[in-house]
Amino acid sequence: MPTNLPPEAMDKWEEVEAAHTPREKLQKMQEFLSCVPQHKGTMKLRGTIKKKMSIIRADLDDKKRKGTGKGGGGPKLFVEKEGSAQIALIGMTNVGKSCLMTATTNSKVVVTPTPYSTHEPVPGIMSYLDVRFQIVEAPAVMEGSADGRAGGHITLGLARNADGVILMVDLSRDPVGQLKLVLGELEKSRVLVSKPSGRVDIDRRHAGAALRVILMGKLLDCSMQDVEDLLRSYKITDAIVRISGEVRLDDVEDAIFETTTYKPAVVVANKLDLRGTAANLRRLKEYVNGKLPVIAMSCEQKTGLDELGKALFDSLGVIRIYTKEPGMKVHSDHPFALKRGVTINDLAKNIHKEFVLNFLFAMVWAERLPFSPKKVGLGFVLEDGDVVEIHTRV
Protein backbone atom coordinates (compact mmCIF):
# COMPACT_ATOMS: atom_id res chain seq x y z
CA MET A 1 0.00 0.00 0.00
CA PRO A 2 1.10 3.65 -0.36
CA THR A 3 3.54 5.02 2.19
CA ASN A 4 0.89 7.22 3.91
CA LEU A 5 3.21 10.20 4.27
CA PRO A 6 2.32 12.92 6.78
CA PRO A 7 0.88 16.19 5.36
CA GLU A 8 4.13 18.11 5.96
CA ALA A 9 6.05 15.62 3.78
CA MET A 10 3.53 16.02 0.95
CA ASP A 11 3.83 19.79 1.23
CA LYS A 12 7.62 19.48 1.00
CA TRP A 13 7.32 17.29 -2.12
CA GLU A 14 5.31 20.07 -3.75
CA GLU A 15 8.28 22.37 -3.06
CA VAL A 16 10.61 19.81 -4.67
CA GLU A 17 8.47 19.82 -7.81
CA ALA A 18 8.53 23.64 -7.89
CA ALA A 19 12.35 23.95 -7.51
CA HIS A 20 14.05 25.71 -10.44
CA THR A 21 17.74 24.85 -9.98
CA PRO A 22 19.61 21.62 -9.13
CA ARG A 23 20.94 23.13 -5.91
CA GLU A 24 17.47 24.24 -4.82
CA LYS A 25 16.01 20.83 -5.71
CA LEU A 26 18.73 19.11 -3.67
CA GLN A 27 17.93 21.26 -0.64
CA LYS A 28 14.17 20.66 -0.96
CA MET A 29 14.71 16.91 -1.30
CA GLN A 30 16.73 16.93 1.92
CA GLU A 31 13.91 18.77 3.67
CA PHE A 32 11.40 16.30 2.22
CA LEU A 33 13.40 13.32 3.54
CA SER A 34 13.51 14.86 7.02
CA CYS A 35 9.69 14.75 7.00
CA VAL A 36 9.44 11.12 5.83
CA PRO A 37 9.14 8.68 8.75
CA GLN A 38 11.68 5.86 8.83
CA HIS A 39 9.97 2.49 8.76
CA LYS A 40 9.66 -0.54 6.47
CA GLY A 41 6.90 1.05 4.39
CA THR A 42 9.07 4.02 3.39
CA MET A 43 12.35 2.19 2.71
CA LYS A 44 11.88 2.07 -1.08
CA LEU A 45 10.85 5.72 -1.27
CA ARG A 46 13.73 6.92 0.91
CA GLY A 47 16.19 4.89 -1.17
CA THR A 48 14.85 6.36 -4.40
CA ILE A 49 15.07 9.95 -3.19
CA LYS A 50 18.59 9.40 -1.84
CA LYS A 51 19.66 8.07 -5.24
CA LYS A 52 18.17 11.12 -6.98
CA MET A 53 20.03 13.36 -4.52
CA SER A 54 23.26 11.46 -5.18
CA ILE A 55 22.91 12.06 -8.93
CA ILE A 56 22.29 15.80 -8.48
CA ARG A 57 25.15 16.08 -5.97
CA ALA A 58 27.59 14.26 -8.28
CA ASP A 59 26.64 16.51 -11.19
CA LEU A 60 27.18 19.64 -9.08
CA ASP A 61 30.55 18.30 -7.90
CA ASP A 62 31.62 17.61 -11.50
CA LYS A 63 30.78 21.18 -12.49
CA LYS A 64 32.56 22.59 -9.45
CA ARG A 65 35.75 20.63 -10.23
CA LYS A 66 35.70 22.01 -13.77
CA GLY A 67 35.05 25.55 -12.54
CA THR A 68 31.59 25.68 -14.08
CA GLY A 69 29.44 26.04 -10.99
CA LYS A 70 26.82 28.07 -12.87
CA GLY A 71 25.90 25.12 -15.05
CA GLY A 72 28.12 25.45 -18.13
CA GLY A 73 30.54 22.72 -19.19
CA GLY A 74 31.08 19.47 -17.33
CA PRO A 75 29.59 16.13 -18.36
CA LYS A 76 26.01 16.43 -19.53
CA LEU A 77 23.36 14.41 -17.73
CA PHE A 78 20.97 14.90 -20.64
CA VAL A 79 21.30 15.43 -24.39
CA GLU A 80 18.69 17.49 -26.20
CA LYS A 81 16.56 15.19 -28.31
CA GLU A 82 16.66 15.29 -32.11
CA GLY A 83 15.09 13.10 -34.78
CA SER A 84 12.17 10.75 -34.22
CA ALA A 85 13.47 9.04 -31.08
CA GLN A 86 16.51 9.12 -28.81
CA ILE A 87 18.32 5.83 -28.11
CA ALA A 88 20.92 5.51 -25.34
CA LEU A 89 23.80 3.23 -26.37
CA ILE A 90 25.16 1.58 -23.23
CA GLY A 91 27.51 -1.26 -22.42
CA MET A 92 30.76 -2.11 -20.70
CA THR A 93 34.08 -0.72 -21.90
CA ASN A 94 35.58 -1.88 -25.22
CA VAL A 95 32.45 -3.59 -26.53
CA GLY A 96 32.54 -1.43 -29.69
CA LYS A 97 30.14 1.42 -28.93
CA SER A 98 32.26 4.04 -30.72
CA CYS A 99 32.69 1.69 -33.68
CA LEU A 100 28.90 1.30 -33.90
CA MET A 101 28.50 5.09 -33.84
CA THR A 102 30.96 5.41 -36.72
CA ALA A 103 29.21 2.68 -38.72
CA THR A 104 25.65 3.92 -38.25
CA THR A 105 25.67 7.67 -37.61
CA ASN A 106 27.15 10.99 -38.70
CA SER A 107 28.94 11.49 -35.38
CA LYS A 108 32.65 12.17 -35.17
CA VAL A 109 33.94 9.75 -32.55
CA VAL A 110 37.43 8.41 -31.93
CA VAL A 111 37.59 4.61 -32.02
CA THR A 112 40.32 3.45 -29.65
CA PRO A 113 41.17 0.24 -27.75
CA THR A 114 41.87 2.34 -24.64
CA PRO A 115 39.35 1.41 -21.92
CA TYR A 116 36.92 4.08 -20.64
CA SER A 117 37.87 6.55 -23.37
CA THR A 118 34.29 7.93 -23.62
CA HIS A 119 33.75 10.41 -20.80
CA GLU A 120 30.77 12.39 -22.11
CA PRO A 121 27.66 11.52 -24.13
CA VAL A 122 28.22 11.55 -27.90
CA PRO A 123 25.10 11.95 -30.10
CA GLY A 124 24.68 11.04 -33.77
CA ILE A 125 21.83 10.49 -36.26
CA MET A 126 21.05 7.09 -37.78
CA SER A 127 18.55 6.92 -40.69
CA TYR A 128 16.29 3.95 -41.37
CA LEU A 129 13.17 3.84 -43.59
CA ASP A 130 12.85 7.65 -43.68
CA VAL A 131 13.08 7.71 -39.86
CA ARG A 132 15.91 9.49 -38.06
CA PHE A 133 17.01 7.90 -34.77
CA GLN A 134 19.32 9.85 -32.48
CA ILE A 135 21.85 7.42 -30.99
CA VAL A 136 23.69 8.71 -27.90
CA GLU A 137 26.86 6.85 -26.90
CA ALA A 138 27.08 6.85 -23.11
CA PRO A 139 30.18 6.38 -20.91
CA ALA A 140 30.89 2.73 -20.09
CA VAL A 141 28.88 0.87 -17.46
CA MET A 142 30.73 -0.92 -14.67
CA GLU A 143 29.79 -2.57 -11.41
CA GLY A 144 28.68 0.24 -9.10
CA SER A 145 27.49 2.59 -11.85
CA ALA A 146 24.06 2.81 -10.21
CA ASP A 147 25.76 4.13 -7.07
CA GLY A 148 27.52 6.86 -9.08
CA ARG A 149 30.87 5.10 -9.56
CA ALA A 150 32.98 6.62 -12.37
CA GLY A 151 30.19 8.91 -13.56
CA GLY A 152 27.60 6.14 -13.68
CA HIS A 153 24.89 8.72 -12.93
CA ILE A 154 25.50 10.19 -16.40
CA THR A 155 25.05 6.89 -18.24
CA LEU A 156 22.01 5.75 -16.28
CA GLY A 157 20.50 9.24 -16.43
CA LEU A 158 20.79 9.09 -20.21
CA ALA A 159 19.05 5.71 -20.24
CA ARG A 160 16.22 7.07 -18.09
CA ASN A 161 15.76 10.14 -20.31
CA ALA A 162 15.94 8.31 -23.68
CA ASP A 163 13.04 6.75 -25.60
CA GLY A 164 14.83 3.40 -25.77
CA VAL A 165 18.20 1.72 -25.17
CA ILE A 166 20.73 -0.39 -27.05
CA LEU A 167 22.44 -2.87 -24.71
CA MET A 168 25.77 -3.67 -26.37
CA VAL A 169 27.94 -6.69 -25.56
CA ASP A 170 31.17 -8.14 -26.91
CA LEU A 171 30.67 -11.69 -28.24
CA SER A 172 34.35 -12.53 -27.77
CA ARG A 173 34.22 -12.26 -23.95
CA ASP A 174 31.31 -13.65 -21.89
CA PRO A 175 28.39 -11.68 -23.37
CA VAL A 176 25.94 -13.18 -20.84
CA GLY A 177 28.01 -11.86 -17.91
CA GLN A 178 28.20 -8.42 -19.53
CA LEU A 179 24.45 -8.29 -20.14
CA LYS A 180 23.71 -9.39 -16.57
CA LEU A 181 25.90 -6.61 -15.19
CA VAL A 182 24.35 -3.91 -17.40
CA LEU A 183 20.79 -5.07 -16.64
CA GLY A 184 21.62 -5.20 -12.93
CA GLU A 185 22.85 -1.60 -12.86
CA LEU A 186 19.78 -0.45 -14.81
CA GLU A 187 17.48 -2.29 -12.41
CA LYS A 188 19.18 -0.70 -9.39
CA SER A 189 18.41 2.66 -11.00
CA ARG A 190 14.81 1.47 -11.55
CA VAL A 191 15.10 1.50 -15.34
CA LEU A 192 13.28 -1.58 -16.65
CA VAL A 193 13.68 -3.15 -20.10
CA SER A 194 10.93 -5.74 -19.56
CA LYS A 195 7.49 -4.28 -20.15
CA PRO A 196 5.64 -3.94 -16.82
CA SER A 197 2.11 -5.28 -16.41
CA GLY A 198 0.79 -1.76 -15.95
CA ARG A 199 1.76 1.84 -16.51
CA VAL A 200 0.84 5.23 -15.04
CA ASP A 201 1.63 8.43 -16.96
CA ILE A 202 1.12 11.76 -15.19
CA ASP A 203 0.94 14.74 -17.55
CA ARG A 204 0.94 17.88 -15.37
CA ARG A 205 -1.00 20.83 -16.78
CA HIS A 206 -1.38 24.56 -16.06
CA ALA A 207 -3.27 25.71 -12.98
CA GLY A 208 -7.03 25.50 -13.46
CA ALA A 209 -6.89 22.58 -15.91
CA ALA A 210 -8.36 20.22 -13.26
CA LEU A 211 -7.52 16.58 -12.56
CA ARG A 212 -8.57 13.97 -15.09
CA VAL A 213 -7.88 10.25 -14.67
CA ILE A 214 -8.23 8.09 -17.81
CA LEU A 215 -8.45 4.37 -17.06
CA MET A 216 -7.49 2.18 -20.04
CA GLY A 217 -6.70 -0.88 -17.94
CA LYS A 218 -7.62 -2.35 -14.56
CA LEU A 219 -7.15 -1.19 -10.96
CA LEU A 220 -6.21 -4.19 -8.78
CA ASP A 221 -6.48 -2.99 -5.19
CA CYS A 222 -8.19 0.39 -5.31
CA SER A 223 -10.94 2.46 -6.89
CA MET A 224 -10.80 5.53 -9.12
CA GLN A 225 -11.70 7.58 -6.05
CA ASP A 226 -8.67 6.14 -4.19
CA VAL A 227 -6.43 7.16 -7.09
CA GLU A 228 -7.83 10.69 -7.19
CA ASP A 229 -7.54 11.03 -3.41
CA LEU A 230 -3.88 9.91 -3.50
CA LEU A 231 -3.02 12.33 -6.31
CA ARG A 232 -4.71 15.24 -4.56
CA SER A 233 -2.93 14.40 -1.31
CA TYR A 234 0.32 15.11 -3.20
CA LYS A 235 -1.16 18.41 -4.46
CA ILE A 236 -1.59 17.04 -7.99
CA THR A 237 -4.80 18.81 -8.93
CA ASP A 238 -4.12 19.90 -12.52
CA ALA A 239 -3.05 16.90 -14.62
CA ILE A 240 -4.14 14.21 -17.06
CA VAL A 241 -3.32 10.78 -15.59
CA ARG A 242 -3.42 7.79 -17.96
CA ILE A 243 -3.56 4.30 -16.44
CA SER A 244 -3.00 1.29 -18.71
CA GLY A 245 -2.62 -2.42 -17.95
CA GLU A 246 -2.97 -3.76 -14.41
CA VAL A 247 -2.07 -1.14 -11.80
CA ARG A 248 -1.98 -1.00 -8.00
CA LEU A 249 -2.16 2.12 -5.85
CA ASP A 250 1.57 1.67 -5.14
CA ASP A 251 2.23 2.03 -8.89
CA VAL A 252 0.40 5.37 -8.91
CA GLU A 253 2.56 6.60 -6.03
CA ASP A 254 5.70 5.35 -7.83
CA ALA A 255 4.68 7.43 -10.86
CA ILE A 256 4.40 10.55 -8.69
CA PHE A 257 8.05 10.16 -7.70
CA GLU A 258 9.07 8.86 -11.14
CA THR A 259 10.82 5.98 -9.43
CA THR A 260 10.40 3.30 -12.11
CA THR A 261 10.51 3.75 -15.86
CA TYR A 262 10.28 1.28 -18.76
CA LYS A 263 12.49 1.58 -21.83
CA PRO A 264 12.21 -0.70 -24.88
CA ALA A 265 15.59 -2.32 -25.51
CA VAL A 266 17.57 -4.06 -28.22
CA VAL A 267 20.63 -6.21 -27.49
CA VAL A 268 23.51 -5.70 -29.94
CA ALA A 269 25.99 -8.59 -29.92
CA ASN A 270 29.14 -7.18 -31.54
CA LYS A 271 32.33 -8.73 -32.99
CA LEU A 272 30.59 -11.60 -34.75
CA ASP A 273 33.52 -11.61 -37.21
CA LEU A 274 35.92 -12.95 -34.56
CA ARG A 275 36.58 -16.69 -34.29
CA GLY A 276 34.77 -18.66 -31.62
CA THR A 277 31.88 -16.20 -31.17
CA ALA A 278 29.12 -18.42 -32.61
CA ALA A 279 28.88 -20.50 -29.42
CA ASN A 280 28.74 -17.35 -27.27
CA LEU A 281 25.95 -15.99 -29.47
CA ARG A 282 23.93 -19.18 -28.90
CA ARG A 283 24.41 -18.90 -25.14
CA LEU A 284 23.38 -15.24 -25.22
CA LYS A 285 20.18 -16.00 -27.15
CA GLU A 286 19.37 -18.85 -24.74
CA TYR A 287 19.79 -16.49 -21.79
CA VAL A 288 17.63 -13.74 -23.33
CA ASN A 289 15.07 -16.42 -24.34
CA GLY A 290 13.22 -14.20 -26.79
CA LYS A 291 12.41 -11.49 -24.22
CA LEU A 292 14.50 -8.94 -26.12
CA PRO A 293 15.61 -8.80 -29.77
CA VAL A 294 19.26 -9.86 -30.18
CA ILE A 295 21.07 -8.42 -33.21
CA ALA A 296 24.37 -10.12 -34.10
CA MET A 297 26.73 -7.62 -35.72
CA SER A 298 30.23 -6.83 -36.77
CA CYS A 299 30.62 -3.07 -36.53
CA GLU A 300 34.11 -3.42 -37.99
CA GLN A 301 32.71 -5.06 -41.16
CA LYS A 302 29.41 -3.13 -41.04
CA THR A 303 27.21 -6.22 -41.02
CA GLY A 304 23.83 -6.37 -39.28
CA LEU A 305 23.09 -2.65 -39.67
CA ASP A 306 19.74 -3.12 -41.42
CA GLU A 307 18.67 -5.67 -38.80
CA LEU A 308 19.49 -3.12 -36.08
CA GLY A 309 17.41 -0.44 -37.79
CA LYS A 310 14.41 -2.78 -38.09
CA ALA A 311 14.73 -3.90 -34.44
CA LEU A 312 14.73 -0.28 -33.24
CA PHE A 313 11.81 0.59 -35.51
CA ASP A 314 9.75 -2.36 -34.21
CA SER A 315 10.64 -2.15 -30.52
CA LEU A 316 9.90 1.59 -30.29
CA GLY A 317 6.51 1.17 -31.95
CA VAL A 318 7.25 3.87 -34.54
CA ILE A 319 5.00 4.42 -37.56
CA ARG A 320 5.55 6.75 -40.52
CA ILE A 321 2.75 9.07 -41.58
CA TYR A 322 3.17 10.88 -44.90
CA THR A 323 1.31 14.12 -45.56
CA LYS A 324 0.24 16.06 -48.61
CA GLU A 325 -1.49 19.33 -49.34
CA PRO A 326 -4.65 19.37 -51.51
CA GLY A 327 -3.68 19.11 -55.16
CA MET A 328 0.02 18.61 -54.33
CA LYS A 329 2.42 15.62 -54.25
CA VAL A 330 3.12 13.56 -51.15
CA HIS A 331 5.97 14.78 -48.92
CA SER A 332 7.71 11.41 -49.34
CA ASP A 333 11.08 12.40 -47.86
CA HIS A 334 9.86 13.77 -44.54
CA PRO A 335 7.21 11.62 -42.88
CA PHE A 336 6.00 12.24 -39.34
CA ALA A 337 7.38 9.47 -37.12
CA LEU A 338 4.77 8.89 -34.43
CA LYS A 339 3.85 6.18 -31.92
CA ARG A 340 1.65 3.26 -32.94
CA GLY A 341 -2.01 3.98 -32.12
CA VAL A 342 -1.96 7.71 -32.99
CA THR A 343 -5.00 9.38 -34.52
CA ILE A 344 -5.62 12.17 -37.02
CA ASN A 345 -5.94 14.45 -33.98
CA ASP A 346 -2.38 13.57 -32.84
CA LEU A 347 -1.00 14.17 -36.33
CA ALA A 348 -2.81 17.52 -36.61
CA LYS A 349 -1.37 18.65 -33.26
CA ASN A 350 2.13 17.69 -34.45
CA ILE A 351 1.72 19.85 -37.54
CA HIS A 352 0.19 22.89 -35.78
CA LYS A 353 -2.46 23.41 -33.10
CA GLU A 354 -4.43 25.56 -35.59
CA PHE A 355 -5.01 22.40 -37.66
CA VAL A 356 -7.06 20.96 -34.77
CA LEU A 357 -8.95 24.17 -34.05
CA ASN A 358 -9.91 24.69 -37.71
CA PHE A 359 -10.24 21.01 -38.69
CA LEU A 360 -12.95 20.06 -41.21
CA PHE A 361 -11.98 16.54 -42.32
CA ALA A 362 -9.03 14.48 -43.55
CA MET A 363 -8.50 12.22 -46.56
CA VAL A 364 -6.47 9.05 -45.94
CA TRP A 365 -4.79 6.89 -48.59
CA ALA A 366 -3.96 3.36 -47.41
CA GLU A 367 -3.82 -0.10 -48.99
CA ARG A 368 -5.79 -1.61 -46.07
CA LEU A 369 -8.85 0.53 -46.81
CA PRO A 370 -11.52 -0.95 -49.13
CA PHE A 371 -11.94 2.51 -50.66
CA SER A 372 -8.93 4.81 -50.81
CA PRO A 373 -8.82 7.72 -50.22
CA LYS A 374 -11.29 7.71 -47.32
CA LYS A 375 -12.81 10.79 -45.68
CA VAL A 376 -12.23 10.58 -41.90
CA GLY A 377 -12.47 12.60 -38.68
CA LEU A 378 -10.05 13.42 -35.85
CA GLY A 379 -10.53 10.04 -34.12
CA PHE A 380 -9.37 7.91 -37.06
CA VAL A 381 -6.47 5.62 -36.04
CA LEU A 382 -3.46 5.74 -38.37
CA GLU A 383 -1.05 2.97 -39.38
CA ASP A 384 2.45 2.85 -40.83
CA GLY A 385 2.69 4.22 -44.35
CA ASP A 386 -0.65 6.08 -44.37
CA VAL A 387 -0.86 9.24 -46.49
CA VAL A 388 -2.97 12.03 -44.98
CA GLU A 389 -4.40 15.22 -46.45
CA ILE A 390 -5.93 17.56 -43.83
CA HIS A 391 -8.63 20.07 -44.80
CA THR A 392 -9.26 23.10 -42.57
CA ARG A 393 -11.62 26.08 -42.51
CA VAL A 394 -8.81 28.48 -43.37
N, C-alpha and C positions, 0 to 999 in steps of 0.2 A: 504493500500500500504506500501512498505518498508519505513523504517525510514529516508532514504536519508541522511545518516551521511556525515559530511564533510570529505575530504580526510585525514586530520590529525587524525581523530578518527579511520578511517580504518587502518591507519598506526600503531596506538597504539594497535589496536586489534591484528595485526600481532605480535607485541611484547608480548602480553599476551599469544598467542599460543606458542611462542618460549621460554617462561619462564621455568626454570628447577626446581625451588624450590617453595614451598608454599608461602614463604615470598616474593620472587621475583614476583610471580604471583599476589599476593595481591597488591603490589606496582604498577604493570603495569595496573591492573584493575582500581586502583584509578586514574591513569593518563588517562586511556581511558575514564572514566566517566567525567573527567574535560573537555574533548573535545566533549562530547555529549551534544547538545543543549537541554534545558529544555522546552519542549512543549508537547501537548497532544499526538503527534505521537510517542514520545520516552518514554512515561510513563512506558509501559510494559517492554521495554528493560532495562531502568534504574532500575526498580524494580527487574528484574531477576539478573542483575549484582550485585546489592547490596546484594541480598540473597546469591549469590555465595561467595561474600566477607565475609559475616557474618559467613558462614560455615567454610571457611579457617581460619578466625580470632578466632573462637571458638576452632577449633582444635589446633591452635598454643597456645592458652591460656591454654588448658588442658595439653599440653605437658610441658609448662612452670611451671605450678603448681606442676607437678610431677617431675620436675627437669630433663626433657628429651627434652630440647630445640633442640637437634640435630636430633630429629625424632624417637628415640627409645621409647618404652613404651607408656603409655597413651592409651585411647580408640582408637580402630582402626576404621577409616572411611570405609575401604574396607577390604574384606577378599579374599585372593587368591582363585580363582575358582578351584574346583576339580570335577571329575565326568562328567556327560553328560550335566548338567545344574545346575545353582545355584538359589535357591529359598529363598527369604527373608521371614521369618516368623514374622509377625507383628500383634500387637493387644494391647489393653489396659492391665493394670496390672491385674494379677490373673485370666486370662482367661484360663490358662492351657498350655501355650507355652512350658514350661520346661517339663511338663508331656508328651506332644506330642513328644518332642525330645527324651525322654527316651523310649517311646513306638515304635518309628519308626526308630531311628538311633543308631549309635554306640557311640554317644557323652556321655561324663560324666558330667551331669548337676545335680545340687542340686534342688530338687523339694521342695518348701517351700511356706506356705501361706503368708509369709511376702511380702507386696507390694513393687514393684520396686526393687526386689532383683537381677535382671539381669542388670548389668552396662555395659558390653561389649558384642560384638557379640560372639555367641557360635556356631561353625559349627559342622555338623555331616552328615554321609552318609546314605541315605535311598535307598534300592534296590527294584526295581519293574520290572518284565519282562526282566531281564538281563540288565536293565538300572540303573545307579547309579545317584541319585539326591543328590546334596549337599544342605541340609537345614541349614539355618543360622538363629538362634534365635536372634532377635534384642531387644534392650531395649524397655520398654513399651512406647506406644504412649499416649500422653495426649493432652488436648487442649493447643495450643501454641507450639507444637512440631515443626511446620514448621517455627516458628520464633526463633528456637534454644533453647526453654525452656527445661531444664533438659536433655540436650544432645540429643535433638530431631534431630539435624543435623546428628548424627550418624545413627539413625534408618532410616531416610528418604534418606540419602546417600546410605545406603545398598539397599534400595528398588530401587533406581535409577540405581545402578550398577548391580543388579541381572538380571537373565533371566526371572524371574516371581516372583509372590508374593502369599503367603498364608495370607488371612485376617481372623484372628481368633477372635471369639466372644464367650461369655459365655451365654448359653441358659437360665440360671437361673436368669439373671438380664438384662432385656431390650436389647436384641441383636441388635434390629434395631437402637437404640440410639448409641450403641457402633460402629456399622458399619458406621453410618453417620459421627461420629466424625473422625474415621480413614480415610474414603474416603475424608473428608473435608481437613484434614491435608496433605494428598497425593496431592490433587488437588492444594492446595496453593503452594506446592513444584513443581507443574507442572509435576507430575507423574500420568498418566492416566491409568485406568484399563478397560475403554471402548475403543474398537478399533476405531481409528480415520478414517475419510473417505479417507485420503491420508497419505502418508509417504515419507520422504526424508532422504536417508542415504548417508552421505558424507564419503567416504573412502579415506583419504589423502595418497598420495604416495610420493616416493622419487623425488627429483628435476629432471626434464627432462622427467617425465612420461607423461606430458601433461594432459589437462582437457578433460574428457569424460563424457557426460551426457547421461544416458540410461533412456528413457521414456517408462515405462510399464503401464502408466495410462493416465490421461488427465490433461492438464494445463487449469485452468479456466479463468484466467485474464491476461495471459501473453503468450509469445512465447518462444521457445527454446533459441532464441537469447537473450531475456530479462533475462532468467535464467543464461546463460553464462556470460552476462555482469555484473549481480549482483555478481556472484561468483568471477569474476576477480577483481571487485571493492574492494573486501575484501582480495585480494592477494591470492585467492585460484586458483592456476594455474596448480597444479599437483594433480589430484584426480579423482576417479571414483564416480560419483553422480548418484544414482538410485532413480527414482521417480515412485511411484506406487499409484494407486487410484486417487482421485481427489485432486489436489494440487493448491494452490495460491502462488503468489510470496512471500507473507508474510510467508508462511510455509517454503519456502526455506531459508529465512533469519532466521527464528526460528531455523532451523537445524544447521545453521552456529554457533549460540550461544548455541546450545544444550539446549534450554529452555524447550521444552516439549518432554517427552518420554512416550511410551506406554509399559505397562507390563501386560502380561496375568495373570489373577488372579483366585484363587479358594477361596471360603468362607468356612471355617471350623467352624461348629457350635458345640461347645464342651459341655460336661456335660449332654448328652442326658439321662443318667441313673438317673438323679435327678427328683423328682416328680414335676409335673406341667410344664415341659418344652415343652410338645407336642404343646400346644397352642402358645408358643413363637416361636417355629420352623415354624408353619404355617404362623404367622405374618411376620417372616423373609423372607420366600419364596415368600410371596405376595409382599413384598417391593422390593426384588431383581427382581422379575417378569421374571425369566428366562435369565436375562442378564449375570449372572455369575453362574457357578456351585456351588451349596450349598451341602456340605457333612456333614451330621449329624453324630457325633461321641461321644464316651465316651473314652477318653484317659486312664482313670482310669481302665476301663474294656477291653481296647484294641479292641473296636468294630469300624468298619468303616474304617479300615486301607487300605484294598484292594480298597475300593471305592475312597479313597484319592489318592492312587497311579495311578489309572486309570484316575482320573480327571486331575492330573498333566501331565500325559502322553499325554492326548488328547489336553489340553489347550495349551501346549507348542509346539504342532505340531511335536513331536519327532517320528522318524522312526528308526527301527533297521536294519542295513545292515550287514549280515554275510559274511565273506570272506573265501576263501580256496585257497591253492596253487595247481597247476596242479598235479594230481595224489595223492593228500593228502585229509584228512578228513576236514570237515567244522569246523572252529573255533567257536563252538557253545556257548562257555561260555563268549566270549568277542566280542560282536558285536560292530560296529561303530554306535553310536547314533547321527544321523544327523537330520537336519530340513527337513520337508516335501517339496518335489519339487527338491531335490538335484539330480545331474546327476553323471554318471560314472566319469566325470572330477573332481567333488567335492570330491568324495570318493578317487580317485587316489591322489589328493593333500593332503588329510588327512593322507594317508599312507606315502607318500614321494614324493617330487617334481620330483624325477627322474622317477617315474611311469608315469607322464604326458609327460615328455620329450622323454621317450623311449617307449611310448605306441604303441602297435600293434592293439589289440582288447581285448574285454572282453566277457566272457561267463556268462550268467545270468540264474539262476534257479528260477522259480516262477510259482505258480499255475495258475496265471491269463494269462500266455502265452499259445497260442495254441500249440506251440512246445517248449519244455524245455529240455535242455538248449538252449538259443538263443545267437547267435553271434552278438554283438552290438558295437557301437562306443562311443566316449567320451560324446556325447550329449544325450545318453539314460537316461530317467528319471526313478529313482528308487522308489520303494514303500516298505512299512514295511514288513520285513521278507524275502526280496530278498537275494539270495546267489550269490556272485560275485567272479569270478576267472579272474584276470587280467594277460594278456600276454604281455610281453615287449621284446624289441630287445636284452636285455642283460640277 
